[in-house]
Amino acid sequence: MARKYRPLRPIPDSSHSGSGSSSSLAVNSSLINKRKRVGVAVACDACRRRKIRRSVECIYEPKTPHKESGSSESNTGSASRSNTGSNSTGSSGDGLIEAVQLLNKIPPQDTTTVLRSLKDITDASFILSHLRGRVTELERHPQAVTTELDSLSRTIDLENRYPSAYPILDPLDVCMQSSLFQQLAESGSYKFPSCSLPIRKWTNVPVSNDLACRIILFYLETEHPALCPFDPELFIDDLITEGPHCTALLVNALMYWACQMYITIDSEVRDLVDAFRTEAERLWHIDKMAPSVLTMASAQFLGFGHLVQGRDRSFLAYLSEATRIGTQLGLFGKTSEVNQSPANKIAPGEVRATAYSAWGTFNWIMLLGLFYHQPGVEYPATPPNLPIPCKARRSDNAHRLDTTISDLSEYCDESFVLFCELWRKMHEVAIVYYNGEAGAISGRVPVQFAEDTFQGLMELMNRLPLVLTRNEDNPHHVVIFHLWLHAAILDIFRPFLEAVPDAHRPNHPRHSRTNADTIYAASVEQLKRLIIIYRSQYVSSGHTIIWHTAMLYVANAVLRSRGEGWLSYFLLCLYGYQSLWTSYPIVKPIARGLLSMAMRRGGISSDKARQILVDLGNNCPEALHHGEIRATFMLDLDLAMSDPNAAKAEAQAEAFEDTAMVVDYTNAFSSQEAVG
C-alpha cells in the first residue's frame, strides 16, 4: 500500500508582488525571529558521579587558561575535544601534567596517603577531580598546611642532625588485619645445651640442675644485658665454684624473677615461682641485716617480681631498701671532703663487681621510677660515685654453663655504658620533675630545661659506637635501648605539649612548645617502627616485659592524636601483650585499662573492646594469681598530669565495664570514627 505524503506547494514567483510577497516575508521573518535555545551548563563527569548540579565554575573541572580573543574558535574546538573524552595524546598529556602539578601542591607527608587512596582507581577524570578537591581544601585552610610543613621541616632537621636517634623511616602500610598482630606476637622456641650446675648448694627448692641452668642462661641472654645488676662473669665463676660473688639470696631472687619469664617456654615452671619467692623472702630477712651489693641486687629481682605479680606494696618496699642499702654503702650520695669516694674503700678486686651492682641498681630504680610513674618512689640523691664498668674479663667457667656464654660481654660492655649514660641524664629529669613540689610540671619547670636535656641525649647519640647504631643485625638489647631512649624523650616533653592548657605553662614561648610537639611526634614515629621491628624480628619480645613501656607509651600517643592508622598501631601494642599474658598478672589490668581509654575517647565500640579482650586471653593458661592484683602505676599518661588517682592502671581497668555500659546505652563517648 502506497504511503501518503503531504503535497508540496510550488515556490512562489519572486517577480510577483502583493500578498504573495508579504506571505513570503512573514514566513522568513518567523524563521529569523525563532526563539533561541536557552544556554545550559552541561555537567561534567565528576559532577554526574556526585549527582550535583553544575555551578557556573566547577571546582572539579580543569580551568582553561585565558587566550587571545582571536583564538576563540580554537579554544572551543579544544574544549569540545576534551569534553568528548578524546584519546588524543595532547589531552592525556595535559591531564598528566595537571596531576603532577596538583600533587606538588599537596604536603609531602600527605602525598603517600593520597596516592594510596587512588591506587585502585582507573578513571582519569575521577583521579583529577579527587586531587583538585584535595588542593582546594588545603587552599581553604592555609594555616594547617603551614603548620604541617613547618613540623615536617623540623622533623627533617632532626633526621639530618641526629641520624643515630632519628633515622629516616621508609613508608610503611600499617593497615593490617588483626590476625597479623597475633602472628607478630608468636614466639619461637629456645634451644639450650645440657649443662651441670650444683643448684642444690644454693637453694632448698626442688629443681633439677639442668632446668636451673636453662633458666639462668635464659635470663643472662634475654634481660641481663639491659639490667646488669651484677658482674655476669664473676657471678658465673662463683655460681660454679661457690665463690663470694654469688649468694643464696641472689640465686633464689634471680630464679624467682627468671621463672616468671621462663613460663612462656615451659608452663611447668609456674609451680616454682612461689617456691623461689618464699625462699628468697626468708633469706632476705636474714641478709638485709648485713647490707652488701649482692643484697642490693637481690632487692632488684624481688621488687621487679612483686611488681609484675601485682604486689605493689612489696615492690615499693624493696625499691626503698635498694636505695637505702646503696646510700648506706656510700654508693649513692655526694662525697664530702671528709668521706672519701667508695672506690678508695673497696679492695681493688672488688671495685668492678661493686660498680656493676651500683650502676645496675641505679638504672633499675630510674627505669621503674620514671616509666612506671609509681607514686612514692624514692630516687637516689646522685648517680653512683664509682666509674661505669667496662671491658669485662672472660669467665674461666662460662663454658660449663654454655659454650657461647663466654661471648656474652662482647656487646654487653658497650651497651651497659650506654644504658648508664641514659639513666644518668634521666636522673636529672627525675630530680627536677618529681621533687615533691605541688603543681603541674610545666608550671614550675622551664621548657628550656627539657630542651637542654634533649640536647644532652643527642650528644650521647652522636657519639654512639657503630655496633650500637640501628641496623638489621642488632642484638635485641640494642633495640631495647633505642626503645627506652625514645620513651624517655616522650617523658621529657609530655608536660609541654600543645594540648596541655596554657594555664599550666604560662612562661613557655610558643616556638618552644611547637618544638616540643615536633620532637615528641618524631619520637612516637620512631617508637612505632621499633615496636614493629622488635615484635616481628626478636623472639625475646614474647618473653620479657621490660620493653612493654614502649607499647604503653605508643598506645597513649595514638589515642591522643587519633592520626592516620592509629587503630593499627593501637592493636599492634595491645596484641604485643598477648604472649606475656600468662607470665605476668599485671598485663590483664593494663590491657583492660587501655581498652577502657579507647572506648572513653570514642575510638572503639564496647563490642570490639570485649572481643579484643577475649582474643588476648585465648589459648593462654590462667596467669599466676595471688589474690588482689594491684596496679598503682600511671596508665593514662595525659590524665596523670591532672588526676593521678584516676590515671592509675587499676582505676582504668576497673572502669572497663562501666565505660562499656555507657557506650552501649548512651552517646556520651560516640564518634563517627569508632571501630565496632
VOGU-3710 file (C-alpha; in Angstrom, 3 decimals, decimal comma):
1> markyrplrp> 0,000/0,000/0,000  1,457/3,320/-1,071  2,258/5,768/1,727  0,531/9,150/1,505  2,873/12,120/1,719  1,993/15,715/2,355  1,706/17,551/-1,003  4,382/20,145/-1,699  3,465/23,618/-2,865  5,296/25,323/-5,722
11> ipdsshsgsg> 7,811/28,038/-4,917  6,201/31,458/-5,251  7,411/33,556/-8,125  9,727/36,181/-6,763  8,700/38,558/-9,532  5,125/38,629/-8,230  4,185/41,261/-5,734  1,270/41,791/-3,358  0,005/39,212/-0,945  2,410/36,507/-2,084
21> sssslavnss> 5,375/38,664/-1,358  4,102/39,632/2,068  3,401/35,992/2,888  6,955/35,037/1,997  8,348/37,798/4,126  6,198/36,682/7,040  7,495/33,130/6,779  11,094/34,286/6,555  10,543/36,674/9,458  9,146/33,878/11,594
31> linkrkrvgv> 12,180/31,777/10,874  14,524/34,641/11,659  12,735/35,527/14,908  12,545/31,940/16,138  13,349/31,764/19,884  16,914/30,701/20,609  17,674/27,776/22,920  18,471/28,731/26,460  22,129/28,081/27,250  22,663/25,338/29,819
41> avacdacrrr> 25,722/24,276/31,747  26,321/20,641/30,928  27,535/18,738/33,990  30,993/17,273/33,781  31,705/13,626/34,566  32,813/14,454/38,106  29,552/16,308/38,832  27,488/13,457/37,401  29,188/10,977/39,745  28,416/13,196/42,684
51> kirrsveciy> 24,864/13,793/41,350  25,178/17,511/41,857  24,150/20,385/39,619  26,976/22,114/37,864  27,679/25,624/39,065  28,998/28,457/36,925  32,555/27,384/37,695  33,013/23,732/38,596  35,858/23,160/41,045  36,257/19,637/39,700
61> epktphkesg> 36,804/20,721/36,082  40,233/21,875/34,948  40,491/25,582/34,296  41,485/26,518/30,704  43,979/29,357/30,546  42,632/32,589/29,034  43,816/33,143/25,460  43,594/35,978/22,975  40,132/36,683/21,548  41,288/35,748/18,109
71> ssesntgsas> 41,784/32,158/19,155  38,248/31,642/20,470  37,481/29,154/17,769  40,468/27,029/18,620  39,512/27,229/22,290  36,039/25,992/21,520  37,366/23,153/19,470  39,884/22,184/22,105  37,274/22,228/24,848  34,969/20,156/22,705
81> rsntgsnstg> 37,623/17,575/22,098  38,479/17,491/25,804  34,863/17,081/26,921  34,179/14,298/24,489  36,895/12,254/26,100  39,186/12,217/23,088  42,101/9,807/23,375  44,432/12,257/21,738  47,959/12,482/23,018  47,637/16,171/23,808
91> ssgdglieav> 44,637/15,713/26,115  46,268/12,843/28,033  49,452/14,837/28,374  47,597/17,842/29,776  45,871/15,636/32,364  49,174/14,092/33,410  50,823/17,484/33,766  47,918/18,773/35,826  48,008/15,701/38,095  51,715/16,235/38,761
101> qllnkippqd> 51,149/19,925/39,459  48,353/19,121/41,904  50,492/16,536/43,701  53,226/19,135/44,094  50,745/21,361/45,940  49,995/18,645/48,494  52,320/18,465/51,539  54,900/15,668/51,127  53,780/13,841/54,257  50,258/13,551/52,776
111> tttvlrslkd> 51,274/12,568/49,253  51,736/8,883/50,089  48,295/8,751/51,683  46,645/10,377/48,663  48,376/8,059/46,203  47,462/5,012/48,281  43,783/6,025/48,200  43,902/6,258/44,397  45,887/3,107/43,647  42,823/1,101/42,523
121> itdasfilsh> 41,159/3,922/40,536  41,381/3,626/36,739  39,213/6,618/35,758  41,492/9,549/34,954  38,751/12,150/35,438  37,989/10,849/38,930  41,678/10,957/39,867  41,929/14,559/38,713  38,736/15,590/40,485  39,957/13,978/43,719
131> lrgrvteler> 43,282/15,799/43,519  41,543/19,116/42,753  39,260/18,676/45,727  42,217/17,929/47,997  44,120/21,004/46,819  41,012/23,184/47,179  40,592/22,007/50,758  44,212/22,811/51,548  43,854/26,274/49,982  40,870/26,963/52,237
141> hpqavtteld> 42,980/26,145/55,333  46,465/27,529/54,596  47,353/27,769/58,297  47,066/23,999/58,705  49,297/23,477/55,679  51,862/25,913/57,043  51,872/24,136/60,391  52,296/20,730/58,750  55,128/21,943/56,539  56,811/23,630/59,498
151> slsrtidlen> 56,548/20,424/61,518  57,887/18,408/58,583  60,807/20,802/58,252  61,662/20,337/61,921  61,393/16,555/61,602  63,740/16,560/58,606  66,128/18,709/60,635  66,097/16,099/63,428  66,825/13,334/60,920  69,737/15,289/59,462
161> rypsaypild> 71,280/16,395/62,761  70,747/13,198/64,771  70,652/10,248/62,353  71,516/7,751/65,095  68,420/8,677/67,082  66,127/9,620/64,193  66,992/7,520/61,145  64,852/8,158/58,086  61,879/5,774/58,087  60,714/4,201/54,851
171> pldvcmqssl> 56,954/4,441/54,212  55,036/1,576/55,778  51,476/0,426/55,164  50,047/-0,152/58,630  46,510/-1,011/57,534  46,944/-4,586/58,763  44,438/-7,193/59,802  44,119/-8,239/63,433  45,341/-11,728/62,548  48,702/-10,234/61,603
181> fqqlaesgsy> 49,045/-8,660/65,036  48,594/-12,088/66,588  51,151/-13,594/64,221  53,666/-10,921/65,168  53,202/-11,866/68,797  54,060/-15,527/68,251  57,415/-16,558/69,682  59,834/-19,223/68,657  61,493/-21,768/70,921  64,896/-21,589/72,558
191> kfpscslpir> 67,362/-24,454/72,430  69,584/-24,882/75,461  72,646/-27,105/75,805  72,938/-29,658/78,543  74,938/-28,313/81,462  75,908/-29,090/85,024  75,140/-26,719/87,857  75,227/-27,500/91,600  71,915/-25,742/92,242  71,188/-27,733/95,407
201> kwtnvpvsnd> 74,064/-25,908/97,087  72,193/-22,622/96,656  68,511/-23,373/97,271  66,100/-25,664/99,090  63,597/-25,510/96,230  63,353/-28,883/94,454  64,610/-28,050/90,975  66,915/-30,051/88,726  70,379/-28,803/87,865  69,576/-28,888/84,155
211> lacriilfyl> 66,383/-26,827/84,486  68,051/-24,305/86,784  70,889/-23,956/84,303  68,471/-23,311/81,427  66,516/-20,717/83,408  69,648/-18,815/84,438  71,008/-18,904/80,890  67,688/-17,654/79,579  67,862/-14,667/81,897  71,516/-13,917/81,095
221> etehpalcpf> 70,817/-13,894/77,360  67,465/-12,107/77,424  67,450/-9,456/80,147  70,823/-9,172/81,831  72,415/-7,000/79,090  69,756/-4,348/79,787  69,551/-4,697/83,597  73,066/-5,775/84,678  72,593/-5,894/88,479  75,840/-7,850/88,867
231> dpelfiddli> 79,025/-8,699/87,019  77,964/-11,675/84,860  81,453/-13,149/84,598  82,140/-13,101/88,333  78,659/-14,415/89,026  79,121/-17,389/86,691  82,517/-18,218/88,173  81,275/-18,178/91,744  77,992/-19,876/90,907  80,029/-22,880/89,817
241> tegphctall> 82,779/-22,677/92,434  80,702/-21,308/95,344  82,759/-18,117/95,493  81,971/-14,822/97,277  80,321/-13,084/94,303  77,277/-15,338/94,497  74,914/-15,793/97,450  71,915/-17,999/98,134  69,705/-14,896/98,356  70,846/-13,680/94,940
251> vnalmywacq> 70,316/-17,098/93,310  66,815/-17,543/94,757  65,773/-13,968/93,957  67,105/-14,363/90,413  65,269/-17,667/89,985  62,049/-16,093/91,302  62,221/-13,401/88,630  63,553/-15,563/85,794  60,997/-18,342/86,321  58,177/-15,898/85,601
261> myitidsevr> 59,738/-15,118/82,245  60,513/-18,789/81,551  56,814/-19,739/81,839  56,422/-18,614/78,221  58,711/-21,521/77,272  57,792/-24,156/79,854  54,481/-23,795/81,698  55,579/-26,416/84,256  57,828/-23,781/85,812  54,736/-21,998/87,159
271> dlvdafrtea> 54,831/-24,092/90,298  58,395/-22,974/91,045  57,645/-19,241/91,117  56,011/-19,213/94,539  58,583/-21,614/95,932  61,528/-19,406/94,944  59,714/-16,281/96,165  59,138/-17,818/99,597  62,745/-18,977/99,870  64,117/-15,621/98,691
281> erlwhidkma> 61,964/-13,695/101,173  63,154/-15,950/104,006  66,790/-15,301/103,100  66,109/-11,589/102,624  65,113/-11,091/106,244  68,446/-12,636/107,243  70,813/-10,974/104,771  69,396/-7,444/104,887  70,780/-7,115/108,407  74,286/-7,045/106,876
291> psvltmasaq> 73,908/-4,900/103,722  76,055/-5,716/100,691  75,997/-5,033/96,975  74,633/-8,533/96,313  71,807/-7,940/98,797  71,079/-4,691/96,942  70,991/-6,580/93,618  68,703/-9,208/95,140  66,243/-6,461/96,120  66,037/-5,582/92,430
301> flgfghlvqg> 64,805/-9,047/91,445  62,425/-9,303/94,389  60,965/-5,875/93,698  60,523/-6,436/89,962  58,980/-9,847/90,582  56,439/-8,420/93,027  55,576/-5,562/90,665  54,601/-7,742/87,694  52,587/-10,001/90,006  50,527/-7,053/91,204
311> rdrsflayls> 52,103/-6,761/94,665  52,674/-3,023/94,625  53,245/-2,526/98,333  56,009/-5,128/98,464  57,540/-3,679/95,310  57,854/-0,207/96,829  59,376/-1,688/99,984  62,132/-3,492/98,059  62,759/-0,422/95,910  63,254/1,708/99,016
321> eatrigtqlg> 65,511/-0,944/100,556  67,723/-0,997/97,462  68,102/2,791/97,622  68,778/2,660/101,370  71,463/-0,022/101,039  73,185/1,843/98,211  73,211/5,045/100,238  74,407/3,221/103,368  77,300/1,694/101,427  78,249/5,146/100,143
331> lfgktsevnq> 77,422/4,293/96,531  74,696/6,934/96,155  75,033/10,458/97,504  77,635/13,194/97,287  81,055/12,515/98,721  82,216/15,207/101,145  85,754/16,200/101,900  85,659/14,003/104,997  84,200/10,921/103,375  86,345/9,568/100,620
341> spankiapge> 84,965/8,055/97,463  83,703/4,471/97,953  86,151/3,307/95,323  89,005/4,136/97,690  87,491/1,961/100,437  86,962/-1,129/98,298  89,583/-3,768/97,626  90,961/-3,467/94,080  89,495/-6,818/93,085  86,032/-5,777/94,259
351> vrataysawg> 85,728/-2,426/92,501  84,379/-3,839/89,269  81,791/-6,080/90,951  80,679/-3,213/93,198  80,414/-0,818/90,261  78,250/-3,278/88,333  75,803/-3,670/91,205  75,758/0,057/91,948  75,052/1,141/88,379  72,720/-1,783/87,685
361> tfnwimllgl> 70,605/-0,957/90,731  70,667/2,756/89,890  69,485/2,040/86,334  66,735/-0,224/87,634  65,446/2,397/90,088  65,385/5,042/87,356  63,644/2,704/84,907  60,852/1,815/87,303  60,521/5,277/88,800  60,197/7,162/85,520
371> fyhqpgveyp> 58,487/4,718/83,209  56,027/3,331/85,722  55,340/6,742/87,284  54,923/4,892/90,542  53,764/7,104/93,428  56,112/7,032/96,410  59,323/6,188/94,519  62,497/7,367/96,273  65,278/8,304/93,867  68,980/8,201/94,800
381> atppnlpipc> 70,360/11,644/95,628  73,069/11,236/92,976  74,213/8,659/90,434  76,802/6,135/91,692  80,181/7,567/92,626  82,013/4,657/91,013  83,032/4,743/87,341  80,885/2,853/84,864  82,431/-0,633/84,417  83,611/-1,719/81,006
391> karrsdnahr> 85,840/-4,294/79,333  84,868/-7,373/81,278  87,262/-10,255/81,623  86,334/-13,663/80,263  84,924/-16,157/82,750  87,019/-19,289/83,194  83,902/-21,343/83,981  81,497/-19,923/81,408  81,823/-22,992/79,194  80,360/-25,124/81,960
401> ldttisdlse> 77,047/-23,320/81,536  77,127/-22,852/77,795  79,800/-22,845/75,117  78,525/-19,474/73,834  78,194/-17,687/77,167  81,818/-16,536/77,022  80,783/-14,166/74,226  78,074/-12,604/76,380  80,063/-9,465/77,149  81,034/-8,783/73,531
411> ycdesfvlfc> 78,202/-6,256/73,265  77,205/-6,018/76,931  80,053/-3,756/77,997  79,435/-1,120/75,344  75,670/-1,285/75,690  75,847/-1,191/79,505  77,833/2,040/79,325  75,109/3,415/77,067  72,328/2,399/79,454  74,177/4,031/82,350
421> elwrkmheva> 74,637/7,291/80,431  70,943/7,329/79,521  69,802/6,880/83,113  72,346/9,383/84,411  70,724/12,001/82,152  67,226/10,954/83,189  68,184/11,186/86,874  68,371/14,962/86,405  64,851/14,884/84,954  63,516/12,842/87,868
431> ivyyngeaga> 65,001/15,175/90,477  63,596/18,294/88,765  60,203/16,933/87,667  59,334/14,743/90,656  60,873/16,588/93,594  57,703/16,565/95,655  56,642/20,117/94,810  52,951/20,738/94,192  51,601/21,963/90,874  51,960/20,984/87,239
441> isgrvpvqfa> 55,477/20,313/85,964  55,067/22,810/83,124  54,097/25,498/85,639  57,330/25,259/87,640  59,907/23,884/85,177  61,002/25,944/82,153  60,796/24,242/78,784  64,441/25,204/78,279  65,380/22,509/80,804  63,650/19,878/78,646
451> edtfqglmel> 65,402/21,134/75,515  68,808/21,157/77,224  68,278/17,589/78,463  67,289/16,526/74,966  70,448/18,104/73,548  72,500/16,160/76,078  70,888/12,902/74,955  71,524/13,766/71,311  75,193/14,446/72,034  75,330/10,973/73,546
461> mnrlplvltr> 73,702/9,521/70,412  76,121/11,338/68,121  78,976/9,528/69,910  77,259/6,177/69,543  79,598/3,308/68,568  78,819/1,809/65,184  77,930/-1,544/66,740  75,128/0,128/68,728  73,514/2,070/65,880  70,279/0,709/64,484
471> nednphhvvi> 70,677/-1,937/61,797  69,270/-5,323/60,849  71,905/-7,228/62,853  71,417/-5,516/66,225  71,329/-7,717/69,330  67,942/-7,406/70,978  69,210/-5,327/73,906  70,357/-2,624/71,468  66,783/-2,362/70,198  65,609/-2,170/73,822
481> fhlwlhaail> 67,991/0,742/74,389  66,502/2,658/71,464  63,002/1,869/72,726  63,882/3,237/76,162  65,612/6,280/74,664  62,533/7,463/72,778  60,253/6,592/75,679  62,456/8,821/77,854  62,186/11,641/75,299  58,395/11,387/75,463
491> difrpfleav> 58,590/11,713/79,251  60,785/14,791/78,918  58,452/16,700/76,589  54,979/15,413/77,546  54,321/18,220/80,085  54,955/20,861/77,399  52,728/19,624/74,574  50,237/21,942/72,839  47,240/20,037/74,227  48,224/20,966/77,780
501> pdahrpnhpr> 46,175/24,019/78,894  48,056/27,311/78,650  47,305/27,992/82,313  49,748/25,205/83,204  52,604/26,645/81,159  52,481/30,440/81,306  56,190/31,089/80,845  56,920/28,953/77,799  57,336/30,641/74,382  55,117/29,245/71,661
511> hsrtnadtiy> 58,053/28,316/69,433  59,473/26,174/72,256  56,126/24,436/72,719  55,916/23,783/68,986  59,441/22,381/69,090  58,361/20,092/71,950  55,419/18,861/69,872  57,686/18,135/66,914  60,263/16,188/68,924  57,510/14,289/70,722
521> aasveqlkrl> 55,815/13,343/67,436  59,133/12,312/65,851  59,949/10,013/68,780  56,463/8,493/68,621  57,078/7,611/64,959  60,432/6,048/65,846  58,795/4,030/68,637  56,112/2,755/66,275  58,731/1,414/63,884  60,884/-0,023/66,677
531> iiiyrsqyvs> 57,901/-1,905/68,111  57,180/-3,460/64,717  60,840/-4,423/64,335  61,165/-5,857/67,833  57,930/-7,825/67,714  58,493/-9,233/64,243  62,221/-9,987/64,371  63,149/-10,739/68,001  61,870/-13,792/69,851  62,604/-12,144/73,197
541> sghtiiwhta> 59,675/-9,753/72,644  57,338/-12,608/73,561  59,162/-13,406/76,814  60,405/-10,275/78,564  58,202/-7,488/79,888  60,940/-4,902/80,403  60,222/-3,386/76,976  56,454/-3,039/77,371  56,806/0,640/78,314  57,207/1,384/74,602
551> mlyvanavlr> 53,852/-0,257/73,829  52,169/1,611/76,679  53,544/4,963/75,505  52,619/4,456/71,848  49,099/3,337/72,792  48,700/6,570/74,777  50,127/8,648/71,934  47,874/7,250/69,189  44,790/7,571/71,396  45,786/11,168/71,987
561> srgegwlsyf> 46,268/12,160/68,340  43,979/9,691/66,518  46,025/10,238/63,358  46,238/8,080/60,254  46,489/4,378/61,054  46,058/4,972/64,785  43,928/1,848/65,266  46,522/-0,364/63,589  49,227/0,820/65,966  46,894/0,618/68,960
571> llclygyqsl> 46,114/-3,018/68,163  49,795/-3,688/67,495  50,547/-2,598/71,053  47,617/-4,460/72,600  48,418/-7,748/70,900  52,032/-7,311/71,965  50,818/-8,160/75,474  49,230/-11,435/74,360  52,303/-13,632/74,728  53,035/-12,012/78,123
581> wtsypivkpi> 49,525/-12,698/79,425  50,376/-15,994/81,141  53,614/-14,962/82,836  52,739/-11,565/84,220  49,397/-10,972/86,024  49,880/-7,224/85,664  49,253/-7,483/81,903  45,500/-8,015/82,240  44,731/-4,698/84,003  46,994/-2,935/81,509
591> argllsmamr> 45,011/-4,319/78,563  41,642/-3,642/80,205  42,732/-0,130/81,089  43,910/0,703/77,569  40,643/-0,594/76,097  38,709/1,462/78,629  40,629/4,546/77,497  39,923/3,753/73,834  36,172/3,430/74,462  36,054/6,625/76,505
601> rggissdkar> 37,755/8,561/73,724  35,331/7,244/71,134  37,873/5,098/69,311  36,245/1,659/69,508  32,872/0,202/70,391  32,182/-1,822/73,519  31,669/-4,992/71,459  35,039/-4,532/69,778  36,737/-3,918/73,131  35,258/-7,063/74,654
611> qilvdlgnnc> 36,259/-9,117/71,610  39,861/-7,895/71,793  39,981/-8,780/75,479  38,776/-12,296/74,678  41,346/-12,616/71,878  44,171/-11,618/74,204  43,249/-14,308/76,722  42,541/-17,063/74,182  44,890/-20,054/74,191  46,593/-18,665/77,301
621> pealhhgeir> 46,588/-20,559/80,583  45,393/-18,547/83,546  48,120/-16,221/84,731  49,752/-16,578/88,121  47,296/-15,255/90,665  47,879/-14,399/94,293  44,754/-12,613/95,428  44,087/-8,994/94,550  46,205/-7,558/91,733  47,311/-4,008/92,483
631> atfmldldla> 48,479/-1,779/89,657  49,002/1,725/91,010  51,355/2,953/88,293  50,136/5,506/85,745  48,370/4,182/82,643  46,602/7,248/81,204  49,645/9,480/80,910  47,772/12,650/79,915  45,256/12,281/82,732  48,114/11,635/85,170
641> msdpnaakae> 49,143/15,296/84,983  45,784/16,453/86,379  44,255/13,451/88,214  46,877/10,820/89,158  44,453/8,619/91,078  42,081/8,242/88,121  45,030/7,663/85,772  46,277/4,546/87,589  46,176/1,245/85,721  43,898/-0,384/88,267
651> aqaeafedta> 41,438/2,537/88,146  41,278/2,419/84,355  40,840/-1,368/84,401  38,047/-1,188/86,974  36,249/1,351/84,778  36,126/-1,062/81,818  32,626/-2,463/82,417  31,173/0,891/83,442  32,622/2,533/80,355  31,333/-0,284/78,138
661> mvvdytnafs> 27,851/0,134/79,611  27,892/3,869/78,926  28,931/3,161/75,336  26,160/0,548/74,990  23,293/2,723/76,190  24,316/6,335/75,596  26,104/8,520/73,080  28,414/10,060/75,665  31,571/8,702/74,020  30,201/8,228/70,499
671> sqeavg> 32,299/9,006/67,465  31,737/8,538/63,764  35,212/7,018/63,566  34,596/4,474/66,317  35,514/0,947/65,255  32,933/-1,652/66,059
//
